[in-house]
């Protein structure tokens, strides 16, 4: 049973049941409280609303947990991309309603600033035209989306993708509210040990010392935080650099190199996760980033500030479980090659991916003389489109042994080069070449796929079909794990996710149960996403008190 719900003024709600075509199946009810309207109807299997970022945020604040939802905003983004290749277009309820009525489509409201501190004011959603009833618009747009989904290339897959991405929105809201357990005292000790004492109005002591060493090595005052100054300083001593990247500096024999590399390392820590970051983002023992499911074209998540998906290894020492609790840290093992096996239906690769825990070792034993490193280079080169070096050398062997898998990514690359739409297994769509980057006339005369831009898109779409399908699979993992933990009455909480890693913060006595639930969620997601197949999706799981000890 599905119900539509929309918030009215003063926290009230309008709601009604829906039939299988998305039409009202009963009277529209008015309730004085959105939270109570949802809380009092546990029999509802899925709630249909305009945006989880607006509605579910308020429900969580009122202590209301929802098992499933249909996010109209999420669905609009996926359906526009699928039908027209217009990924990134406006997807709000007002935008969807305008498309339905053939009206000018309004831009989405700007992304609100991340809430690092409690706020007295709520950010306003994109408005509907004056005189338009929001609940009526919601019902009409939802019914239209149901019809558009039925016309997708693979309707059942698209329905699953919309449900999975909607579930991802629920997980994202819950993780932001729960927060990553963070010991600010440990973080400060780490900063003082590595950076030295904090100096008001300037860089910390150790960075000042290293900057002085760099200047002494050149014989003039140089600011190591300014790449142009460094390039010019090396040029004055006869060393020409194209950049100040680590790999280029390491090839130079000069006394400034060692302190410069040390300074650059500390500079990244100081600017990305230093004292200012700690004061802005960590409160009451929690780091609460705002996750953006589907934030990239491939479906991988991003965050709205805070850098949660780029936490340096050294800083992970500050991520500590609460007393009596543990962090269950799980990494999907060789996720992308396993996904390629499942979506290509290559018999040989599916057999390899259905055997042991280490796909690369099994692959090496069959095709690369037992050399696991070479097997990994070859497989990732095939997925990412590497066409030189060792990857190219081994490509012929992969084509011979796993023809269907290689043909799958080759076809995706060719479609990308030719400007066609390319989709993940469930139907997430890669947009065509950007219209604001016109081809040069001389390139177009040689054929669409011959241009550098077209070839670059081909390399991207080769990877997109795998990476995007892996992102879709990961959404199903999160949805399944969340549901299992809730139904089992566990106290643990999902607190972190990036494309192949998930962390659950739970009481110590629940850790083994959570680890088993993650393993089961991975296998179940493989069957739900890709149908019956022998491919395994194992996780490498660690139960730790400190995130830094997990790897």
Residue pairs with C-beta under 8 A, 6 or more apart in sequence:
1 17
1 43
1 44
1 45
1 46
2 17
2 18
2 44
2 45
2 46
2 47
2 48
2 70
3 15
3 16
3 17
3 18
3 41
3 44
3 46
3 47
3 48
4 15
4 16
4 18
4 24
4 47
4 48
4 49
4 135
4 138
4 139
4 142
5 13
5 14
5 15
5 34
5 37
5 38
5 47
5 48
5 49
5 55
6 13
6 14
6 15
6 49
6 50
6 134
6 135
6 138
7 13
7 34
7 54
7 55
7 58
8 14
8 30
11 32
11 33
11 34
11 35
11 58
12 30
12 31
12 32
12 33
12 34
13 30
13 31
13 33
13 34
13 37
13 38
14 28
14 29
14 30
14 31
14 135
15 28
15 29
15 31
15 37
16 24
16 25
16 26
16 27
16 28
16 29
16 139
17 24
17 25
17 26
18 24
18 25
18 48
18 142
19 25
21 143
21 146
21 147
22 139
22 142
22 143
22 144
22 145
22 146
22 147
23 139
23 143
24 139
28 135
29 37
31 37
34 55
34 58
34 59
34 62
35 58
35 59
35 62
35 63
35 64
38 44
38 47
38 59
38 64
38 66
39 62
39 64
45 67
45 68
46 68
46 69
46 70
46 163
47 66
47 68
47 69
47 70
48 69
48 70
48 72
48 138
48 142
49 55
49 56
49 69
49 70
49 71
49 72
49 138
50 71
50 72
50 73
50 92
50 93
50 125
50 134
50 138
51 71
51 72
51 73
51 92
51 93
51 125
52 69
52 71
52 73
52 74
52 166
52 169
52 170
52 172
52 173
53 73
53 169
53 173
54 125
56 66
56 69
56 169
56 170
56 173
57 173
59 65
59 66
60 173
60 174
60 177
65 486
66 170
67 483
67 486
68 163
68 166
68 167
68 170
69 166
69 167
69 169
69 170
70 142
70 162
70 163
70 166
71 162
71 165
71 166
71 169
72 93
72 96
72 138
72 141
72 142
72 145
73 91
73 92
73 93
74 91
74 162
74 165
74 166
74 169
74 293
74 294
75 145
75 149
75 162
75 165
75 166
76 91
76 92
76 95
76 96
76 141
76 145
77 87
77 89
77 91
77 294
78 158
78 161
78 162
78 165
78 427
78 428
78 429
79 145
79 148
79 149
79 152
79 158
79 162
80 86
80 87
80 89
80 91
81 87
81 89
81 428
81 429
81 431
82 152
82 153
82 158
82 423
82 427
82 428
82 429
83 148
83 151
83 152
85 421
85 429
85 430
85 431
85 432
86 431
87 297
87 429
87 430
87 431
88 297
88 431
89 95
89 105
90 105
90 106
90 107
90 108
91 108
92 106
92 108
92 109
92 125
92 126
93 125
93 126
93 128
93 134
93 137
93 138
93 141
94 106
94 126
94 127
94 128
94 129
94 137
95 105
95 106
95 107
95 108
95 126
96 141
96 144
96 145
97 103
97 128
97 132
97 137
97 140
97 141
98 104
98 105
98 106
98 129
99 105
100 140
100 141
100 144
103 129
106 126
107 126
108 126
109 123
109 124
109 125
109 126
111 304
112 123
112 304
113 304
113 305
114 289
114 290
114 303
114 304
114 305
114 306
115 288
115 290
116 280
116 281
116 283
116 288
116 305
116 306
117 283
128 134
128 137
149 155
149 158
149 159
149 162
152 158
152 427
153 423
153 427
154 426
154 427
157 425
157 426
157 427
158 426
158 427
160 426
160 476
160 528
160 529
161 424
161 426
161 427
161 428
161 472
163 479
164 426
164 472
164 475
164 476
164 479
165 293
165 294
165 299
165 475
167 475
167 478
167 479
167 482
168 293
168 294
168 301
168 475
168 478
168 479
169 293
170 482
171 293
171 478
171 479
171 482
171 494
171 497
172 290
172 291
172 292
172 293
172 301
174 482
174 493
174 494
175 291
175 493
175 494
175 495
175 496
175 497
176 288
176 289
176 290
176 291
177 288
178 286
178 288
178 493
178 494
178 495
178 505
179 286
179 287
179 288
179 495
180 286
180 287
180 288
180 289
180 308
180 319
180 495
180 496
180 503
180 505
181 285
181 286
181 319
181 320
181 321
181 322
181 325
181 327
181 495
181 505
182 282
182 285
182 286
182 287
182 318
182 319
182 320
183 285
183 318
183 319
183 320
184 278
184 282
184 285
184 318
186 317
186 318
186 320
187 273
187 278
187 282
187 315
187 318
188 275
188 278
190 314
190 315
190 317
190 318
191 198
191 204
191 269
191 270
191 274
191 275
191 278
192 198
194 206
194 266
194 269
194 314
195 204
195 205
195 206
195 207
195 266
195 269
195 270
195 274
196 204
196 205
196 206
196 207
196 208
196 209
197 204
197 205
198 204
198 275
199 205
199 208
202 208
203 211
203 270
204 266
204 270
206 266
207 263
207 266
207 267
207 270
210 224
210 259
210 260
210 262
210 263
210 266
211 223
211 224
211 263
213 256
213 259
214 222
214 224
214 256
214 259
214 260
214 263
215 221
215 222
217 254
217 255
217 256
217 259
218 233
218 236
218 237
218 256
220 233
222 229
222 230
222 233
223 229
224 230
224 259
224 260
224 263
224 264
224 267
225 263
225 267
227 243
227 244
230 241
230 244
230 260
231 241
231 243
231 244
233 256
234 240
234 241
234 252
234 254
234 256
235 241
237 254
239 252
239 254
241 248
241 249
241 252
242 248
244 260
244 264
246 261
246 264
249 257
249 260
249 261
250 257
250 261
268 312
269 312
269 314
269 315
272 307
272 310
272 312
273 307
273 311
273 312
273 315
277 306
277 307
281 287
281 288
281 289
281 306
285 322
287 306
287 308
289 303
289 304
289 305
289 306
289 307
289 308
290 303
290 304
290 305
290 306
291 301
291 302
291 303
291 304
291 308
291 497
292 301
292 302
292 303
292 304
293 299
293 301
293 475
294 301
294 471
295 301
295 302
295 303
296 302
297 430
297 431
297 464
297 468
298 424
298 428
298 430
298 463
298 464
298 467
298 468
298 471
299 424
299 428
299 468
299 471
299 472
299 475
300 467
300 471
300 498
300 499
301 309
301 497
301 498
301 499
302 309
303 309
308 496
309 498
311 319
313 548
313 551
314 548
316 546
316 547
316 548
316 550
317 546
317 547
317 548
319 327
319 546
319 547
319 548
320 545
320 546
320 547
321 327
321 505
321 544
321 545
321 546
322 505
324 507
324 508
325 505
325 506
325 507
325 508
326 505
326 506
326 507
326 508
326 511
326 543
326 544
326 545
327 503
327 504
327 505
327 543
327 544
327 545
327 546
327 547
327 550
328 492
328 503
328 504
328 505
328 506
328 511
328 514
328 515
328 518
328 541
328 542
328 543
329 501
329 502
329 503
329 541
329 542
329 543
329 544
329 547
329 550
329 551
330 501
330 502
330 503
330 504
330 515
330 518
330 539
330 540
330 541
330 542
331 500
331 501
331 539
331 540
331 541
331 551
332 474
332 477
332 500
332 501
332 522
332 537
332 538
332 539
333 357
333 358
333 359
333 538
333 539
333 540
334 358
334 359
334 360
335 470
335 473
335 474
335 499
335 500
335 537
336 380
336 383
336 466
336 467
336 470
337 349
337 353
337 359
337 360
337 363
337 379
337 380
337 383
338 353
338 359
338 526
338 535
338 536
338 537
339 466
339 469
339 470
339 473
340 346
340 349
340 383
340 405
340 408
340 409
340 466
341 349
341 350
341 352
341 353
341 405
341 533
341 535
342 350
342 353
342 425
342 469
342 526
342 529
342 530
342 533
342 535
343 408
343 425
343 465
343 466
343 469
343 530
344 402
344 404
344 405
344 407
344 408
344 409
345 404
345 533
346 402
346 403
346 404
346 405
346 408
347 404
348 401
348 402
348 405
349 402
349 404
349 405
350 533
350 534
350 535
351 534
352 359
352 362
352 363
352 366
353 359
353 534
353 535
353 536
354 534
354 535
354 536
355 362
355 536
356 362
357 538
357 540
358 372
360 372
360 375
360 376
360 379
361 372
361 375
363 375
363 379
364 370
364 371
364 372
364 374
364 375
366 401
367 375
367 378
367 394
367 397
367 398
367 401
368 374
368 375
368 378
368 394
368 397
374 390
374 394
377 390
377 391
377 394
378 390
378 391
378 394
378 395
378 397
378 398
379 398
380 386
380 391
381 387
381 390
381 391
381 392
381 394
381 395
382 391
382 395
382 398
382 405
382 406
382 409
383 409
383 462
383 463
383 466
383 467
384 459
384 462
384 463
385 409
385 413
385 458
385 459
385 462
385 463
386 392
395 406
398 405
398 406
399 406
408 465
409 462
409 463
409 465
409 466
410 462
412 422
412 461
412 462
412 464
412 465
413 458
413 459
413 461
413 462
414 449
414 458
415 421
415 422
415 461
416 422
416 430
416 454
416 457
416 458
416 459
416 460
416 461
416 462
416 464
417 448
417 449
417 454
417 455
417 457
417 458
418 448
418 449
418 454
419 432
419 433
419 448
419 454
419 457
420 432
421 429
421 430
421 431
421 432
422 429
422 430
422 461
422 464
422 465
423 429
423 430
423 465
424 464
424 465
424 468
424 469
424 471
424 472
425 465
425 469
425 472
425 529
425 530
426 469
426 472
426 529
428 468
428 471
428 472
430 460
430 461
430 464
430 468
433 453
433 454
433 457
437 453
439 448
439 451
439 453
439 454
440 451
443 450
443 451
443 452
443 453
444 451
448 454
449 455
449 458
467 499
469 529
470 499
470 500
471 499
472 529
473 525
473 526
473 529
473 530
473 537
474 497
474 499
474 500
474 525
476 521
476 524
476 525
476 528
476 529
477 502
477 518
477 521
477 522
477 525
478 494
478 497
478 502
478 521
480 520
480 521
480 524
480 525
480 528
481 494
481 502
481 504
481 517
481 518
481 521
482 494
484 517
484 520
484 521
485 492
485 494
485 504
485 514
485 517
488 513
488 517
490 506
490 510
490 513
490 514
491 506
491 507
491 510
492 504
492 505
492 506
492 507
492 510
492 514
493 504
493 505
493 506
494 502
494 503
494 504
495 503
495 504
495 505
496 502
496 503
497 503
502 518
503 547
504 514
504 518
506 514
511 543
512 543
515 541
515 543
518 539
518 541
519 538
519 539
519 541
522 537
522 538
522 539
523 536
523 537
525 537
526 533
526 535
526 536
526 537
527 533
542 549
542 550
542 551
544 550
